[in-house]
Amino acid sequence: MKTKEQPFQCRAGCGACCIVPSISSAIPGMPEGKPAGTRCIQLNEQNMCKLFGLPERPAVCLRFYADIDTCGTQHEHAFAILDRLESDTQ
């Protein structure tokens, strides 16, 4: 019997999506957005987004979903995959 697969879960404390990619839209505290490789000002010490669930969260962040294709199976994979995607879309 095949069971329904568990949806991919964001790894708490990873923060790769808030560090690796560039964000061209305004972020509270970063009105010009952020360059690739720069830690978002809204990322707390535990690498959790301080804007998660709030209307101030940028649309690009709302549209990003953790997935095996973007996050891999380990924290280090997420950084490598997102870095490659950032380079490929420059």
The first five atom37 places (N, CA, C, CB, O) and aatype in JSON, in Angstrom:
{
  "aatype": [12, 11, 16, 11, 6, 5, 14, 13, 5, 4, 1, 0, 7, 4, 7, 0, 4, 4, 9, 19, 14, 15, 9, 15, 15, 0, 9, 14, 7, 12, 14, 6, 7, 11, 14, 0, 7, 16, 1, 4, 9, 5, 10, 2, 6, 5, 2, 12, 4, 11, 10, 13, 7, 10, 14, 6, 1, 14, 0, 19, 4, 10, 1, 13, 18, 0, 3, 9, 3, 16, 4, 7, 16, 5, 8, 6, 8, 0, 13, 0, 9, 10, 3, 1, 10, 6, 15, 3, 16, 5],
  "atom_mask": [
    [1, 1, 1, 1, 1],
    [1, 1, 1, 1, 1],
    [1, 1, 1, 1, 1],
    [1, 1, 1, 1, 1],
    [1, 1, 1, 1, 1],
    [1, 1, 1, 1, 1],
    [1, 1, 1, 1, 1],
    [1, 1, 1, 1, 1],
    [1, 1, 1, 1, 1],
    [1, 1, 1, 1, 1],
    [1, 1, 1, 1, 1],
    [1, 1, 1, 1, 1],
    [1, 1, 1, 0, 1],
    [1, 1, 1, 1, 1],
    [1, 1, 1, 0, 1],
    [1, 1, 1, 1, 1],
    [1, 1, 1, 1, 1],
    [1, 1, 1, 1, 1],
    [1, 1, 1, 1, 1],
    [1, 1, 1, 1, 1],
    [1, 1, 1, 1, 1],
    [1, 1, 1, 1, 1],
    [1, 1, 1, 1, 1],
    [1, 1, 1, 1, 1],
    [1, 1, 1, 1, 1],
    [1, 1, 1, 1, 1],
    [1, 1, 1, 1, 1],
    [1, 1, 1, 1, 1],
    [1, 1, 1, 0, 1],
    [1, 1, 1, 1, 1],
    [1, 1, 1, 1, 1],
    [1, 1, 1, 1, 1],
    [1, 1, 1, 0, 1],
    [1, 1, 1, 1, 1],
    [1, 1, 1, 1, 1],
    [1, 1, 1, 1, 1],
    [1, 1, 1, 0, 1],
    [1, 1, 1, 1, 1],
    [1, 1, 1, 1, 1],
    [1, 1, 1, 1, 1],
    [1, 1, 1, 1, 1],
    [1, 1, 1, 1, 1],
    [1, 1, 1, 1, 1],
    [1, 1, 1, 1, 1],
    [1, 1, 1, 1, 1],
    [1, 1, 1, 1, 1],
    [1, 1, 1, 1, 1],
    [1, 1, 1, 1, 1],
    [1, 1, 1, 1, 1],
    [1, 1, 1, 1, 1],
    [1, 1, 1, 1, 1],
    [1, 1, 1, 1, 1],
    [1, 1, 1, 0, 1],
    [1, 1, 1, 1, 1],
    [1, 1, 1, 1, 1],
    [1, 1, 1, 1, 1],
    [1, 1, 1, 1, 1],
    [1, 1, 1, 1, 1],
    [1, 1, 1, 1, 1],
    [1, 1, 1, 1, 1],
    [1, 1, 1, 1, 1],
    [1, 1, 1, 1, 1],
    [1, 1, 1, 1, 1],
    [1, 1, 1, 1, 1],
    [1, 1, 1, 1, 1],
    [1, 1, 1, 1, 1],
    [1, 1, 1, 1, 1],
    [1, 1, 1, 1, 1],
    [1, 1, 1, 1, 1],
    [1, 1, 1, 1, 1],
    [1, 1, 1, 1, 1],
    [1, 1, 1, 0, 1],
    [1, 1, 1, 1, 1],
    [1, 1, 1, 1, 1],
    [1, 1, 1, 1, 1],
    [1, 1, 1, 1, 1],
    [1, 1, 1, 1, 1],
    [1, 1, 1, 1, 1],
    [1, 1, 1, 1, 1],
    [1, 1, 1, 1, 1],
    [1, 1, 1, 1, 1],
    [1, 1, 1, 1, 1],
    [1, 1, 1, 1, 1],
    [1, 1, 1, 1, 1],
    [1, 1, 1, 1, 1],
    [1, 1, 1, 1, 1],
    [1, 1, 1, 1, 1],
    [1, 1, 1, 1, 1],
    [1, 1, 1, 1, 1],
    [1, 1, 1, 1, 1]
  ],
  "atom_positions": [
    [[0.84, -1.17, 0.0], [0.0, 0.0, 0.0], [0.89, 1.24, 0.0], [-0.96, -0.01, 1.22], [1.77, 1.39, 0.85]],
    [[0.65, 2.11, -0.94], [1.42, 3.34, -1.03], [0.81, 4.39, -0.11], [1.47, 3.85, -2.5], [-0.4, 4.61, -0.11]],
    [[1.67, 5.03, 0.68], [1.19, 6.08, 1.58], [1.45, 7.44, 0.95], [1.86, 5.98, 2.97], [2.35, 7.6, 0.14]],
    [[0.65, 8.4, 1.35], [0.83, 9.77, 0.87], [2.15, 10.3, 1.4], [-0.35, 10.68, 1.3], [2.45, 10.2, 2.59]],
    [[2.95, 10.89, 0.48], [4.24, 11.43, 0.9], [4.06, 12.68, 1.73], [5.1, 11.74, -0.32], [3.17, 13.49, 1.49]],
    [[4.91, 12.82, 2.7], [4.94, 14.0, 3.56], [5.48, 15.18, 2.74], [5.8, 13.76, 4.84], [6.52, 15.02, 2.09]],
    [[4.83, 16.35, 2.75], [5.37, 17.48, 2.01], [6.74, 17.89, 2.58], [4.39, 18.69, 2.07], [7.01, 17.7, 3.77]],
    [[7.58, 18.42, 1.73], [8.9, 18.86, 2.16], [8.75, 19.96, 3.19], [9.74, 19.34, 0.95], [7.94, 20.87, 3.01]],
    [[9.51, 19.89, 4.25], [9.46, 20.88, 5.31], [10.72, 21.73, 5.3], [9.27, 20.2, 6.68], [11.83, 21.22, 5.14]],
    [[10.55, 23.02, 5.47], [11.68, 23.93, 5.61], [12.48, 23.51, 6.84], [11.21, 25.42, 5.71], [11.9, 23.22, 7.89]],
    [[13.81, 23.49, 6.71], [14.65, 23.13, 7.85], [14.81, 24.35, 8.75], [16.05, 22.61, 7.39], [15.39, 25.36, 8.34]],
    [[14.32, 24.26, 9.95], [14.44, 25.36, 10.91], [15.91, 25.7, 11.11], [13.79, 25.0, 12.26], [16.75, 24.82, 11.29]],
    [[16.21, 26.97, 11.07], [17.57, 27.42, 11.3], [18.47, 27.4, 10.08], [0.0, 0.0, 0.0], [19.66, 27.69, 10.19]],
    [[17.94, 27.06, 8.91], [18.76, 27.0, 7.7], [19.11, 28.42, 7.23], [18.01, 26.22, 6.58], [20.28, 28.8, 7.21]],
    [[18.1, 29.19, 6.85], [18.31, 30.57, 6.43], [18.91, 30.77, 5.05], [0.0, 0.0, 0.0], [19.15, 31.91, 4.66]],
    [[19.16, 29.71, 4.31], [19.8, 29.84, 3.0], [19.01, 30.76, 2.07], [19.97, 28.48, 2.34], [19.6, 31.57, 1.35]],
    [[17.69, 30.65, 2.08], [16.86, 31.47, 1.19], [16.87, 32.94, 1.58], [15.44, 30.95, 1.18], [16.45, 33.79, 0.8]],
    [[17.33, 33.25, 2.78], [17.41, 34.63, 3.26], [18.84, 35.19, 3.18], [16.9, 34.72, 4.69], [19.09, 36.33, 3.57]],
    [[19.75, 34.38, 2.68], [21.14, 34.8, 2.58], [21.63, 34.74, 1.13], [22.03, 33.91, 3.47], [22.16, 35.72, 0.61]],
    [[21.44, 33.61, 0.48], [22.05, 33.36, -0.83], [21.5, 34.23, -1.95], [21.87, 31.93, -1.19], [22.28, 34.89, -2.63]],
    [[20.17, 34.25, -2.18], [19.69, 34.98, -3.36], [19.65, 36.49, -3.18], [18.32, 34.49, -3.73], [19.54, 37.0, -2.06]],
    [[19.75, 37.18, -4.31], [19.52, 38.62, -4.29], [18.02, 38.85, -4.24], [20.17, 39.32, -5.53], [17.24, 38.05, -4.74]],
    [[17.63, 39.95, -3.63], [16.23, 40.36, -3.58], [16.19, 41.81, -4.03], [15.59, 40.17, -2.14], [16.75, 42.69, -3.37]],
    [[15.52, 42.06, -5.14], [15.51, 43.41, -5.7], [14.42, 44.29, -5.13], [15.37, 43.35, -7.19], [14.48, 45.51, -5.26]],
    [[13.42, 43.7, -4.49], [12.34, 44.5, -3.91], [12.72, 44.96, -2.5], [11.03, 43.71, -3.87], [13.62, 44.4, -1.87]],
    [[12.03, 45.98, -2.04], [12.3, 46.52, -0.71], [11.96, 45.5, 0.37], [11.51, 47.82, -0.47], [10.99, 44.75, 0.26]],
    [[12.77, 45.51, 1.4], [12.57, 44.7, 2.6], [12.58, 45.69, 3.75], [13.68, 43.55, 2.76], [13.42, 46.59, 3.76]],
    [[11.68, 45.56, 4.72], [11.76, 46.49, 5.86], [13.18, 46.49, 6.46], [10.72, 46.1, 6.95], [13.7, 45.45, 6.86]],
    [[13.78, 47.66, 6.51], [15.15, 47.79, 6.99], [16.19, 47.7, 5.88], [0.0, 0.0, 0.0], [17.36, 48.0, 6.1]],
    [[15.77, 47.3, 4.69], [16.65, 47.21, 3.51], [15.85, 47.73, 2.31], [17.15, 45.71, 3.26], [15.42, 46.95, 1.47]],
    [[15.64, 49.04, 2.23], [14.75, 49.61, 1.21], [15.19, 49.36, -0.23], [14.63, 51.06, 1.43], [14.37, 49.45, -1.14]],
    [[16.45, 49.06, -0.44], [16.95, 48.78, -1.79], [17.02, 47.28, -2.07], [18.33, 49.41, -1.98], [17.57, 46.87, -3.09]],
    [[16.47, 46.48, -1.17], [16.59, 45.04, -1.32], [17.94, 44.57, -0.78], [0.0, 0.0, 0.0], [18.54, 45.26, 0.05]],
    [[18.42, 43.41, -1.24], [19.71, 42.92, -0.77], [20.44, 42.2, -1.89], [19.53, 41.99, 0.44], [19.82, 41.51, -2.71]],
    [[21.75, 42.34, -1.92], [22.53, 41.61, -2.92], [22.69, 40.14, -2.53], [23.92, 42.26, -3.1], [22.53, 39.77, -1.37]],
    [[23.0, 39.33, -3.51], [23.24, 37.91, -3.27], [24.36, 37.75, -2.25], [23.59, 37.17, -4.59], [25.35, 38.48, -2.27]],
    [[24.19, 36.78, -1.36], [25.21, 36.49, -0.37], [25.17, 37.37, 0.86], [0.0, 0.0, 0.0], [25.96, 37.18, 1.79]],
    [[24.26, 38.31, 0.89], [24.12, 39.21, 2.04], [22.97, 38.71, 2.92], [23.86, 40.67, 1.58], [21.89, 38.4, 2.43]],
    [[23.23, 38.64, 4.19], [22.22, 38.19, 5.15], [21.1, 39.23, 5.24], [22.85, 37.94, 6.55], [21.36, 40.41, 5.42]],
    [[19.86, 38.79, 5.11], [18.72, 39.69, 5.24], [18.67, 40.22, 6.67], [17.39, 38.97, 4.87], [18.88, 39.49, 7.63]],
    [[18.37, 41.5, 6.8], [18.29, 42.14, 8.11], [17.15, 41.55, 8.94], [18.1, 43.65, 7.95], [17.14, 41.67, 10.16]],
    [[16.17, 40.92, 8.27], [15.02, 40.34, 8.97], [15.25, 38.89, 9.41], [13.8, 40.42, 8.08], [14.33, 38.24, 9.9]],
    [[16.45, 38.4, 9.23], [16.8, 37.04, 9.66], [17.34, 37.14, 11.08], [17.84, 36.37, 8.69], [18.33, 37.83, 11.32]],
    [[16.71, 36.44, 12.02], [17.15, 36.55, 13.41], [18.36, 35.65, 13.7], [16.0, 36.19, 14.35], [18.87, 34.98, 12.8]],
    [[18.79, 35.63, 14.93], [20.0, 34.89, 15.32], [19.84, 33.38, 15.14], [20.34, 35.18, 16.77], [20.83, 32.66, 15.0]],
    [[18.6, 32.9, 15.13], [18.33, 31.48, 14.93], [18.06, 31.17, 13.45], [17.13, 31.03, 15.78], [17.61, 30.07, 13.12]],
    [[18.35, 32.13, 12.57], [18.11, 32.01, 11.13], [16.64, 31.78, 10.8], [18.93, 30.87, 10.56], [16.3, 30.99, 9.92]],
    [[15.77, 32.47, 11.53], [14.34, 32.42, 11.27], [13.89, 33.82, 10.84], [13.54, 31.94, 12.55], [14.37, 34.83, 11.36]],
    [[12.98, 33.88, 9.88], [12.5, 35.16, 9.35], [11.61, 35.86, 10.38], [11.74, 34.95, 8.04], [10.64, 35.28, 10.87]],
    [[11.94, 37.1, 10.69], [11.15, 37.89, 11.62], [9.85, 38.4, 10.98], [11.97, 39.06, 12.15], [8.96, 38.87, 11.68]],
    [[9.75, 38.31, 9.65], [8.56, 38.78, 8.94], [7.63, 37.65, 8.54], [8.97, 39.56, 7.72], [6.56, 37.91, 7.97]],
    [[8.0, 36.42, 8.83], [7.18, 35.28, 8.39], [5.75, 35.44, 8.89], [7.78, 33.95, 8.9], [5.51, 35.65, 10.07]],
    [[4.8, 35.34, 7.95], [3.38, 35.47, 8.29], [2.87, 36.89, 8.38], [0.0, 0.0, 0.0], [1.69, 37.1, 8.63]],
    [[3.75, 37.87, 8.19], [3.35, 39.28, 8.28], [3.16, 39.87, 6.9], [4.39, 40.09, 9.07], [3.81, 39.44, 5.95]],
    [[2.27, 40.86, 6.76], [2.03, 41.46, 5.44], [3.23, 42.23, 4.89], [0.85, 42.38, 5.52], [3.28, 42.5, 3.69]],
    [[4.18, 42.59, 5.74], [5.37, 43.32, 5.28], [6.37, 42.42, 4.55], [6.07, 43.98, 6.47], [7.3, 42.92, 3.91]],
    [[6.18, 41.14, 4.62], [7.09, 40.2, 3.97], [7.05, 40.41, 2.46], [6.73, 38.73, 4.33], [5.96, 40.45, 1.88]],
    [[8.22, 40.55, 1.81], [8.24, 40.79, 0.36], [7.57, 39.66, -0.43], [9.68, 40.95, -0.11], [7.61, 38.5, -0.03]],
    [[6.95, 40.03, -1.55], [6.24, 39.06, -2.39], [7.15, 37.93, -2.85], [5.63, 39.76, -3.6], [6.73, 36.78, -2.91]],
    [[8.4, 38.26, -3.18], [9.33, 37.21, -3.63], [9.54, 36.16, -2.54], [10.69, 37.83, -4.05], [9.7, 34.98, -2.84]],
    [[9.53, 36.58, -1.31], [9.69, 35.65, -0.19], [8.43, 34.81, -0.01], [10.02, 36.41, 1.11], [8.5, 33.62, 0.31]],
    [[7.28, 35.43, -0.21], [6.01, 34.7, -0.1], [5.91, 33.61, -1.15], [4.83, 35.66, -0.22], [5.32, 32.56, -0.91]],
    [[6.49, 33.86, -2.32], [6.4, 32.9, -3.43], [7.44, 31.78, -3.35], [6.56, 33.62, -4.73], [7.34, 30.8, -4.09]],
    [[8.42, 31.9, -2.48], [9.43, 30.86, -2.35], [8.92, 29.74, -1.44], [10.76, 31.44, -1.8], [8.47, 29.99, -0.33]],
    [[8.99, 28.52, -1.94], [8.6, 27.36, -1.15], [9.78, 26.42, -1.03], [7.39, 26.63, -1.78], [10.46, 26.12, -2.01]],
    [[10.02, 25.96, 0.18], [11.07, 24.97, 0.39], [10.69, 23.71, -0.38], [11.26, 24.66, 1.91], [9.55, 23.25, -0.34]],
    [[11.67, 23.16, -1.08], [11.45, 21.99, -1.9], [12.78, 21.25, -2.02], [10.89, 22.37, -3.3], [13.84, 21.86, -1.9]],
    [[12.73, 19.98, -2.24], [13.95, 19.19, -2.38], [14.81, 19.74, -3.52], [13.61, 17.71, -2.62], [16.04, 19.67, -3.45]],
    [[14.18, 20.28, -4.58], [14.93, 20.81, -5.72], [15.67, 22.09, -5.41], [14.0, 21.04, -6.88], [16.68, 22.39, -6.05]],
    [[15.2, 22.86, -4.44], [15.87, 24.11, -4.09], [16.65, 24.02, -2.79], [14.85, 25.22, -3.99], [17.56, 24.82, -2.54]],
    [[16.3, 23.06, -1.96], [16.91, 22.97, -0.63], [17.76, 21.72, -0.41], [15.85, 23.01, 0.41], [18.52, 21.65, 0.56]],
    [[17.65, 20.74, -1.29], [18.42, 19.53, -1.14], [18.04, 18.76, 0.12], [0.0, 0.0, 0.0], [16.96, 18.95, 0.68]],
    [[18.95, 17.91, 0.56], [18.67, 17.08, 1.73], [19.4, 17.55, 2.97], [19.03, 15.65, 1.45], [19.17, 17.03, 4.06]],
    [[20.28, 18.53, 2.82], [21.03, 19.06, 3.96], [21.18, 20.56, 3.8], [22.42, 18.37, 4.08], [21.06, 21.12, 2.71]],
    [[21.45, 21.21, 4.92], [21.65, 22.66, 4.97], [22.67, 23.12, 3.91], [22.13, 23.08, 6.38], [22.43, 24.09, 3.2]],
    [[23.78, 22.42, 3.82], [24.83, 22.79, 2.87], [24.35, 22.69, 1.43], [26.06, 21.91, 3.06], [24.75, 23.48, 0.57]],
    [[23.47, 21.71, 1.16], [22.92, 21.56, -0.19], [22.12, 22.79, -0.57], [22.05, 20.29, -0.28], [22.21, 23.27, -1.7]],
    [[21.32, 23.31, 0.36], [20.49, 24.48, 0.09], [21.36, 25.66, -0.35], [19.66, 24.86, 1.33], [21.03, 26.35, -1.32]],
    [[22.46, 25.89, 0.35], [23.35, 26.99, -0.02], [23.92, 26.78, -1.41], [24.48, 27.13, 0.99], [23.98, 27.72, -2.21]],
    [[24.36, 25.56, -1.72], [24.96, 25.27, -3.03], [23.94, 25.38, -4.15], [25.58, 23.87, -3.02], [24.22, 25.97, -5.19]],
    [[22.76, 24.81, -3.96], [21.72, 24.84, -4.99], [21.26, 26.27, -5.25], [20.51, 23.97, -4.58], [21.17, 26.7, -6.4]],
    [[20.97, 27.01, -4.19], [20.5, 28.38, -4.35], [21.59, 29.28, -4.96], [20.05, 28.94, -3.0], [21.28, 30.19, -5.72]],
    [[22.85, 29.02, -4.61], [23.95, 29.77, -5.21], [24.02, 29.52, -6.72], [25.29, 29.39, -4.53], [24.22, 30.44, -7.5]],
    [[23.86, 28.26, -7.11], [23.89, 27.93, -8.53], [22.71, 28.58, -9.26], [23.86, 26.4, -8.72], [22.88, 29.11, -10.35]],
    [[21.51, 28.53, -8.65], [20.35, 29.16, -9.26], [20.53, 30.67, -9.39], [19.08, 28.84, -8.44], [20.15, 31.27, -10.39]],
    [[21.12, 31.28, -8.37], [21.38, 32.73, -8.42], [22.33, 33.04, -9.57], [21.98, 33.23, -7.06], [22.1, 33.98, -10.33]],
    [[23.38, 32.28, -9.7], [24.36, 32.48, -10.8], [23.72, 32.28, -12.16], [25.56, 31.53, -10.64], [23.95, 33.05, -13.09]],
    [[22.9, 31.23, -12.27], [22.26, 30.91, -13.55], [21.26, 31.95, -13.99], [21.57, 29.57, -13.46], [20.96, 32.06, -15.18]],
    [[20.73, 32.72, -13.06], [19.69, 33.7, -13.41], [20.22, 35.14, -13.45], [18.54, 33.61, -12.41], [19.43, 36.08, -13.55]],
    [[21.51, 35.32, -13.37], [22.1, 36.66, -13.44], [21.98, 37.23, -14.82], [23.55, 36.63, -13.02], [22.42, 38.36, -15.06]]
  ]
}
